[in-house]
């Protein structure tokens, strides 16, 4: 983040250009955790240029599909990289969009140029998995497979994910609007621009401490807040509390 509580794309690109050639670089497909800031399509293409020039291996964390701009829209960057780079790692999680936190259901997707190389990688991954968990519980994976294999269930699931996405977006815009009477709309406008469950609010550690002690409002000392945990009926009270600690 820059000093204006916006994503500093130029600084990010400068850092990426210093990454040693051939290294793995971790990228979030959407709903960046912890900041809430996502790259634009143009920004993703600029990052792709650096990935190519540095011969980097992208590892795309796709944990929040559907919570940004939609299930299909959130996959744009991942599909772009799958089409444009010779090798790619994708980690996909069902913890959020299926609500399967306790089952830790997800997938590691490996894309390579040749089938032979993929077979070698698969054998190594199987060996790692064997040592880590051997045979994991199948309940969560079975739930996901059942839903995605049934057109009616899949449509209901997609509707529910969309409802959650809209709820989070409305909480973001609602909080910004609730701060307007306090003269803080512009200062916290970035919250409405961010995507997903989390936000770097821009609040300082001392302000976060005062929120906790004076108003029983809790967030990480860095100012990172769980937007999805906000009560829509208490946005005005939350705005009052933020305004109090920002005086």
Secondary structure as the mmCIF struct_conf table of DSSP 4:
data_model
#
loop_
_struct_conf.conf_type_id
_struct_conf.id
_struct_conf.beg_label_comp_id
_struct_conf.beg_label_asym_id
_struct_conf.beg_label_seq_id
_struct_conf.end_label_comp_id
_struct_conf.end_label_asym_id
_struct_conf.end_label_seq_id
TURN_TY1_P TURN_TY1_P1 UNK A 3 UNK A 4
BEND BEND1 UNK A 5 UNK A 6
HELX_RH_AL_P HELX_RH_AL_P1 UNK A 9 UNK A 16
TURN_TY1_P TURN_TY1_P2 UNK A 17 UNK A 18
BEND BEND2 UNK A 19 UNK A 19
HELX_LH_PP_P HELX_LH_PP_P1 UNK A 20 UNK A 20
TURN_TY1_P TURN_TY1_P3 UNK A 21 UNK A 22
STRN STRN1 UNK A 24 UNK A 28
BEND BEND3 UNK A 29 UNK A 31
TURN_TY1_P TURN_TY1_P4 UNK A 33 UNK A 35
HELX_RH_AL_P HELX_RH_AL_P2 UNK A 41 UNK A 53
TURN_TY1_P TURN_TY1_P5 UNK A 54 UNK A 55
STRN STRN2 UNK A 57 UNK A 62
TURN_TY1_P TURN_TY1_P6 UNK A 65 UNK A 66
BEND BEND4 UNK A 67 UNK A 69
TURN_TY1_P TURN_TY1_P7 UNK A 71 UNK A 72
HELX_RH_3T_P HELX_RH_3T_P1 UNK A 73 UNK A 75
HELX_RH_AL_P HELX_RH_AL_P3 UNK A 76 UNK A 84
BEND BEND5 UNK A 86 UNK A 86
STRN STRN3 UNK A 88 UNK A 93
TURN_TY1_P TURN_TY1_P8 UNK A 95 UNK A 97
BEND BEND6 UNK A 98 UNK A 98
TURN_TY1_P TURN_TY1_P9 UNK A 101 UNK A 104
STRN STRN4 UNK A 106 UNK A 111
BEND BEND7 UNK A 113 UNK A 113
HELX_RH_AL_P HELX_RH_AL_P4 UNK A 115 UNK A 132
TURN_TY1_P TURN_TY1_P10 UNK A 133 UNK A 133
BEND BEND8 UNK A 134 UNK A 135
HELX_RH_AL_P HELX_RH_AL_P5 UNK A 139 UNK A 149
BEND BEND9 UNK A 150 UNK A 150
HELX_RH_AL_P HELX_RH_AL_P6 UNK A 151 UNK A 180
TURN_TY1_P TURN_TY1_P11 UNK A 181 UNK A 183
TURN_TY1_P TURN_TY1_P12 UNK A 185 UNK A 189
HELX_RH_AL_P HELX_RH_AL_P7 UNK A 190 UNK A 193
BEND BEND10 UNK A 196 UNK A 197
STRN STRN5 UNK A 198 UNK A 200
HELX_RH_AL_P HELX_RH_AL_P8 UNK A 205 UNK A 215
TURN_TY1_P TURN_TY1_P13 UNK A 221 UNK A 222
BEND BEND11 UNK A 223 UNK A 223
STRN STRN6 UNK A 224 UNK A 226
HELX_RH_3T_P HELX_RH_3T_P2 UNK A 227 UNK A 229
HELX_RH_3T_P HELX_RH_3T_P3 UNK A 232 UNK A 234
HELX_RH_AL_P HELX_RH_AL_P9 UNK A 235 UNK A 245
TURN_TY1_P TURN_TY1_P14 UNK A 246 UNK A 246
#
